[in-house]
Amino acid sequence: MYQLGDVIQISGKLETIIEVNGKTVITYDSTIESGKYSLNYANKNERLKEELEQSEYVSCIEHAELEKIKRKLIFEKVVEFHDLFHGRPEFIRGQSNLSYAGKVYDQNEMVALTDASLDFWLTSGRYTKQFEKELAEYLGVKYALLTNSGSSANLLAISALTSPKLGEKRLMPGDEVITVAAGFPTTVAPIVQNKLVPVFVDVDLGTYNIKVDEIEQAISSKTKAIMIAHTMGNPFNLDAVVEIAKKYDLWLIEDNCDALGSRYNGQLTGTFGHIGTSSFYPPHHITMGEGGAVYTNDPILKLAIESFRDWGRDCWCPSGCDNTCKKRFGWQLGQLPYGYDHKYTYSHLGYNLKVTDMQAAIGTEQLKKLPLFIERRIHNFDLLKSKLNEVKDDLILPEATEKSQPSWFGFILTVKDSSKISRNKITEYLEQNKVQTRMLFAGNLIKQPAFNGVEYRLASSLSNTDKIMNDTFLVGVYPGLDDNMIDYMAKQIVEAVKIARI
């Protein structure tokens, strides 16, 4: 009886068996060249087993070729499954939920995910290498390292700066890091977790970024770094911040998790400082479910980031590889004996924060869509803002930082002091009418219960940060929203403001 991969000659032509069912077999027309058989994927045949009695066995195809065609058949089913069950439902005003963010994908991501799962490599592998290379090329940096979340990316960025490999430049317990309290907690948490002291500076309303004219007064003899985010994808004033960092010889980390694709003076954010970070959680600009990245141009920082991510080991061999340094048993580090296996030598107290290859596979397809995603975010932001002109007396509308082109994460609004309306009334109305809202993350981080007992220093009054905590909310502009949805959202915001005035 013929088996999978057998090449037969029937009715004067070559065919290869790629599937055996109860009473039938599936074959593909085949050709031979230089002793190798190849399949014509356009010509698939379904034959009764009885027909094979008239055939002649010729040979069998290579195992790799058989695997290739079996994968192709699986991918065809995945595409069919996507088209049947993953289509976008029709939007019905007042009935359909309008999320503030969400994943946007098609059959390509599902096929890539399936492809990686069939490898069953599970940990970081070929797709991880591909994504890291392509992300670095997109950003124009030397090194991009994948990790399991944007929060882990921030942790790795700060932890890398504590590496003994940096000599006198390393951050030590008690050193200060300038940041803001109006943002996401895991921008600041790594500072505290590394026994450093966050120094908080207030932000401007409208851009929601750090008040650059208050940074220098926040610097003390203990200040060693600045770590701040590009809020809602809106770049902070990089001219000013980079100049201050250079003037005082400070490390600069850009939390770029909400801003992938944003530009300042034509240059992509995340590439101005010593380290940039990204998040690939579903609400972000691209997604791989859970995931993040750390990027840098500094080879020493790259090795430190990689070490902290990979258990703290000193070895830089990729997973599954040995002896990249060509002297695996030729090192003497710490108080270990000479020749101790470099794969089990640790230069940092690290973590295991790697990503799976299945996640990276999704990311490779998402990265191809990033330019269109950015274009749509900008379009949705501009369209929504144009439709909210009649509420500008009550709400502060967001403004792009000078010299910037934001890849907007969301559309952020703040009730003006001159208006007597309540943010909570607005958001309650919007939620009741299927428009999802969010706060500006933690509001004022130092008011959060997690900050009880945490050591920090206030460099100035956080009056605007408190204002954000009390009067700010945001709605979505992500690529899954079309013009009809944006129009509905705008009408609901206008109506919410009218009702809140009563």
Secondary structure as GFF3:
##gff-version 3
##sequence-region A 1 502
A	DSSP	beta_strand	6	10	.	.	.	ID=ss1
A	DSSP	beta_strand	13	20	.	.	.	ID=ss2
A	DSSP	beta_strand	24	33	.	.	.	ID=ss3
A	DSSP	beta_strand	36	48	.	.	.	ID=ss4
A	DSSP	three_ten_helix	49	54	.	.	.	ID=ss5
A	DSSP	beta_strand	56	60	.	.	.	ID=ss6
A	DSSP	alpha_helix	63	85	.	.	.	ID=ss7
A	DSSP	alpha_helix	107	119	.	.	.	ID=ss8
A	DSSP	alpha_helix	126	139	.	.	.	ID=ss9
A	DSSP	beta_strand	143	147	.	.	.	ID=ss10
A	DSSP	alpha_helix	150	160	.	.	.	ID=ss11
A	DSSP	three_ten_helix	164	169	.	.	.	ID=ss12
A	DSSP	beta_strand	176	179	.	.	.	ID=ss13
A	DSSP	alpha_helix	185	193	.	.	.	ID=ss14
A	DSSP	beta_strand	197	200	.	.	.	ID=ss15
A	DSSP	three_ten_helix	212	214	.	.	.	ID=ss16
A	DSSP	three_ten_helix	216	218	.	.	.	ID=ss17
A	DSSP	beta_strand	223	229	.	.	.	ID=ss18
A	DSSP	three_ten_helix	231	233	.	.	.	ID=ss19
A	DSSP	alpha_helix	238	247	.	.	.	ID=ss20
A	DSSP	beta_strand	251	255	.	.	.	ID=ss21
A	DSSP	beta_strand	263	264	.	.	.	ID=ss22
A	DSSP	beta_strand	267	268	.	.	.	ID=ss23
A	DSSP	beta_strand	275	279	.	.	.	ID=ss24
A	DSSP	beta_strand	292	296	.	.	.	ID=ss25
A	DSSP	alpha_helix	299	309	.	.	.	ID=ss26
A	DSSP	three_ten_helix	342	344	.	.	.	ID=ss27
A	DSSP	alpha_helix	357	386	.	.	.	ID=ss28
A	DSSP	three_ten_helix	389	391	.	.	.	ID=ss29
A	DSSP	beta_strand	395	396	.	.	.	ID=ss30
A	DSSP	beta_strand	404	405	.	.	.	ID=ss31
A	DSSP	beta_strand	410	415	.	.	.	ID=ss32
A	DSSP	alpha_helix	423	432	.	.	.	ID=ss33
A	DSSP	three_ten_helix	445	447	.	.	.	ID=ss34
A	DSSP	three_ten_helix	449	451	.	.	.	ID=ss35
A	DSSP	beta_strand	457	458	.	.	.	ID=ss36
A	DSSP	alpha_helix	463	471	.	.	.	ID=ss37
A	DSSP	beta_strand	472	476	.	.	.	ID=ss38
A	DSSP	alpha_helix	483	501	.	.	.	ID=ss39
###
